[in-house]
Structures are given as C-alpha cells and as structure tokens.
Amino acid sequence: MLRLLRAMALLGMLLIAQDAWAVKLRMAGDAWAPYSDVSLLNGGLSTDLVRTALSRAGYTVDYEQVPWARAIHGLGEGRYDILINAWYSEERTRIGEFSGEYLINRLRLFKRKSADIQYQSLQQLHPYSIAVVRSYAYSPAFDNDTDLKKSAGGQLLDGRSHAGGGEGGPDCRGRIRRQGGPQPRA
C-alpha cells in the first residue's frame, strides 16, 4: 500500500511539474470568421489549427482577439508572441518571423452589386473610393499608388465596416489581388 501511495504522489508531482514547465505563448488576431473569432467553435479554423499544433509541440496558448492594428503593434512591442492570419509583407519581417503557409486564400475585389466597375489595372480604380483596413498587408503597388482613394474604416458584409460609402473594397480582410504577380502569402 505504501508503494501505491508513493507512486500516486510521484505521478501527481510530475503532472504538476509539467504545467510549471510548459511554455505559455500569447497569441493574438482579429475577428475574421471563419478563421478566427472567439464566438466560433474553438475560436475558428486558424485559431484551432495553430493552437492544436502548438499544443502538440508542448506549448500552451492564450488567445486574445483584438483589432488588427493593435495585434500588429502588440507583436512588435512584445505583448504577443504569435499573430495568426498574418499575410506576408517585407515590412512585417522587421518585427517578426513568418512560419510556412498553413492556409491558402484567394483574393478578389469586392464591389457593390449595383456598381459598374471593371478593371485590369489599379489605374482603372482611381475614380472609386476603396475601403481598406489599417495595418493590413496590401501589395506594394496598391500601397504606393497615391491616386487611389483609400478610406480606412467602415463594415463589409460580415460585420467589418465599409468606409465612407465607397464603391468597393478588397475582400478577404481588405487585401487587393496583385495584378500580374504572385499572390501574397498568408
């Protein structure tokens, strides 16, 4: 009986010690259904996928849902260790390191159904107001085109807002498809 009690005590200490040794990572992202949203099962597809992979590697994860600009800023300040659903941009490599791709997405320009907008180049979008989101990763051509009428803010179909009653905006978290080039990496 004494051996059984010793074995149970040792097992209990090992379980307690395992929690003490586990590295806790602080993960952040914004609400972007179905990929991340605290109202979804397991926090959404990306949240669940990343948390599960890190858990299997021995980490515990605390997730905080914050606006995208705050998440990027928090990663740079060291408030967060991981930012999920981040699209690759050269600028972001100064504050963090990207993993390999774990989800792939297609990007499309999202416009009002009644708007007669056809385009083959960014120049053809100059007359229109385009809703964008602060701190998202757009293509350098899109970012550097000073003739585009970009407006931050407003809600789109899924609850994100549409700025200033504009004619359209990039969907898939506000990113516009690169013209004639490769898609940005998630």
Backbone torsions as a table, in degrees:
resi	resn	phi	psi	omega
1	MET	NA	-37.8	178.9
2	LEU	-63.2	-39.3	178.0
3	ARG	-62.9	-41.6	179.2
4	LEU	-62.7	-44.2	178.6
5	LEU	-63.4	-40.8	178.1
6	ARG	-64.0	-42.9	-180.0
7	ALA	-63.6	-42.2	179.2
8	MET	-66.5	-39.5	178.2
9	ALA	-64.3	-42.8	178.6
10	LEU	-63.7	-44.0	178.5
11	LEU	-61.6	-43.7	177.6
12	GLY	-61.1	-42.8	178.8
13	MET	-65.4	-38.9	178.4
14	LEU	-63.9	-41.8	178.7
15	LEU	-65.1	-41.3	177.6
16	ILE	-65.5	-42.5	-178.9
17	ALA	-65.2	-35.8	-180.0
18	GLN	-60.5	-42.8	177.5
19	ASP	-64.0	-37.0	-179.4
20	ALA	-68.8	-32.0	-178.3
21	TRP	-86.5	-18.3	-177.4
22	ALA	-64.4	134.9	177.2
23	VAL	-83.0	128.1	179.1
24	LYS	-99.0	123.3	178.8
25	LEU	-103.3	142.6	178.6
26	ARG	-101.7	113.5	-176.4
27	MET	-110.5	140.3	179.6
28	ALA	-133.3	157.9	175.1
29	GLY	-172.8	171.9	177.8
30	ASP	-105.3	168.8	179.0
31	ALA	-70.9	118.0	179.7
32	TRP	-151.6	78.1	-178.5
33	ALA	-62.5	140.7	5.5
34	PRO	-94.1	9.2	-173.7
35	TYR	-79.8	-44.3	178.1
36	SER	-150.3	126.1	176.4
37	ASP	-172.9	124.3	-176.1
38	VAL	-62.7	-17.7	179.3
39	SER	-81.7	-8.8	-178.9
40	LEU	-92.1	160.8	176.4
41	LEU	-55.8	125.5	-179.7
42	ASN	56.9	21.9	176.8
43	GLY	81.0	6.7	-180.0
44	GLY	103.9	168.3	-174.7
45	LEU	-58.2	-54.0	-178.1
46	SER	-64.8	-44.9	-179.2
47	THR	-58.6	-47.2	-179.3
48	ASP	-65.3	-44.4	-178.8
49	LEU	-61.9	-48.9	-178.4
50	VAL	-67.7	-44.5	179.3
51	ARG	-60.5	-42.6	180.0
52	THR	-64.2	-44.8	179.7
53	ALA	-62.1	-44.3	-180.0
54	LEU	-67.9	-36.4	177.3
55	SER	-62.5	-42.0	178.8
56	ARG	-65.7	-24.4	177.8
57	ALA	-88.4	0.8	175.6
58	GLY	98.0	9.8	179.7
59	TYR	-99.7	154.3	167.3
60	THR	-108.4	151.7	-173.4
61	VAL	-130.3	129.5	169.0
62	ASP	-104.9	126.8	-178.4
63	TYR	-107.7	135.1	175.4
64	GLU	-125.8	126.3	178.4
65	GLN	-93.6	119.1	-177.8
66	VAL	-138.8	163.5	174.5
67	PRO	-57.8	148.7	-173.2
68	TRP	-55.1	-46.5	-178.8
69	ALA	-60.6	-38.2	178.3
70	ARG	-68.3	-36.6	178.4
71	ALA	-64.3	-46.0	178.1
72	ILE	-61.2	-47.3	-179.6
73	HIS	-61.7	-42.1	179.7
74	GLY	-64.1	-36.1	175.9
75	LEU	-65.1	-44.8	179.4
76	GLY	-62.7	-34.7	179.4
77	GLU	-80.8	-13.9	-176.9
78	GLY	90.6	7.8	177.0
79	ARG	-70.9	-30.0	177.5
80	TYR	-122.7	150.4	177.9
81	ASP	-95.7	-29.9	-173.9
82	ILE	-136.5	140.1	175.0
83	LEU	-122.2	118.4	-178.7
84	ILE	-88.8	158.5	176.6
85	ASN	63.3	30.4	-179.3
86	ALA	-89.2	129.2	175.8
87	TRP	-85.3	143.9	-177.9
88	TYR	-65.9	134.1	168.8
89	SER	-148.4	146.0	-179.9
90	GLU	-58.1	-40.9	-179.4
91	GLU	-59.1	-38.9	-177.7
92	ARG	-70.6	-19.5	179.0
93	THR	-68.3	-13.4	177.3
94	ARG	-76.1	-22.1	-179.0
95	ILE	-113.4	-11.4	-177.2
96	GLY	-156.4	176.3	179.4
97	GLU	-122.0	133.1	-177.2
98	PHE	-88.4	143.2	171.5
99	SER	-80.3	-179.4	169.5
100	GLY	-72.5	167.5	179.7
101	GLU	-66.1	139.8	174.0
102	TYR	-124.0	-13.8	171.4
103	LEU	-144.4	146.8	179.6
104	ILE	-117.6	142.6	-176.6
105	ASN	-133.9	150.4	174.2
106	ARG	-105.2	141.4	-176.7
107	LEU	-111.2	142.5	178.9
108	ARG	-143.9	151.4	172.6
109	LEU	-76.4	130.4	-179.0
110	PHE	-108.2	120.7	-176.6
111	LYS	-126.1	162.5	175.0
112	ARG	-62.6	138.6	-176.9
113	LYS	-56.7	-37.3	-177.0
114	SER	-81.6	-10.3	-177.8
115	ALA	-79.5	130.5	178.9
116	ASP	-92.7	77.8	-177.9
117	ILE	-114.1	119.8	174.0
118	GLN	-124.3	137.8	179.1
119	TYR	-152.5	150.1	173.8
120	GLN	-121.8	-14.0	-179.6
121	SER	-144.6	163.0	178.0
122	LEU	-62.2	-32.4	-179.0
123	GLN	-59.4	-32.5	179.8
124	GLN	-71.5	-11.1	178.3
125	LEU	-95.0	-3.5	-177.2
126	HIS	-55.3	-35.8	-178.4
127	PRO	-72.5	-12.8	-170.3
128	TYR	-103.8	152.3	172.6
129	SER	-85.2	130.8	-177.0
130	ILE	-121.3	122.5	178.4
131	ALA	-75.5	131.6	177.6
132	VAL	-131.6	168.4	178.5
133	VAL	-120.0	131.9	-178.2
134	ARG	-59.1	134.4	175.7
135	SER	75.3	10.3	174.8
136	TYR	-80.5	162.1	-178.5
137	ALA	-94.3	101.0	174.7
138	TYR	-98.2	168.8	177.5
139	SER	-69.9	152.4	177.5
140	PRO	-57.0	-37.3	179.8
141	ALA	-62.2	-41.8	179.1
142	PHE	-67.1	-47.2	-179.5
143	ASP	-61.0	-38.4	-173.8
144	ASN	-88.9	-5.1	-179.9
145	ASP	-81.2	98.9	-176.4
146	THR	-74.4	-10.9	179.5
147	ASP	-88.1	-10.9	175.5
148	LEU	-74.2	137.4	178.8
149	LYS	-91.4	87.8	-177.6
150	LYS	-95.3	136.3	-178.6
151	SER	-133.8	122.6	-178.6
152	ALA	-87.4	142.4	175.6
153	GLY	121.3	-150.4	173.9
154	GLY	56.4	154.7	-178.5
155	GLN	-102.9	135.4	174.6
156	LEU	-93.8	-167.8	-173.2
157	LEU	-55.3	-37.6	-173.9
158	ASP	-92.0	17.0	178.0
159	GLY	108.2	-19.3	174.4
160	ARG	-74.0	146.1	-172.9
161	SER	-88.6	157.7	-179.5
162	HIS	-107.5	122.4	-172.1
163	ALA	-73.0	136.7	165.8
164	GLY	49.2	25.9	178.5
165	GLY	63.7	29.8	-178.7
166	GLY	-68.0	171.1	-176.3
167	GLU	-77.0	-25.3	-178.6
168	GLY	-174.2	-179.8	178.3
169	GLY	-164.8	158.4	176.6
170	PRO	-64.6	136.7	176.9
171	ASP	-91.0	-167.1	179.8
172	CYS	54.5	57.0	177.4
173	ARG	71.3	29.7	170.9
174	GLY	81.7	12.1	-179.7
175	ARG	-94.2	141.0	178.5
176	ILE	-102.4	141.0	-178.4
177	ARG	-63.2	135.5	177.7
178	ARG	-70.0	136.2	179.0
179	GLN	-84.4	124.7	174.4
180	GLY	66.7	20.8	-178.6
181	GLY	-140.8	177.5	-179.7
182	PRO	-70.3	156.2	176.9
183	GLN	-70.7	146.2	174.0
184	PRO	-64.7	154.4	-179.2
185	ARG	-90.5	142.0	177.8
186	ALA	-78.8	NA	NA
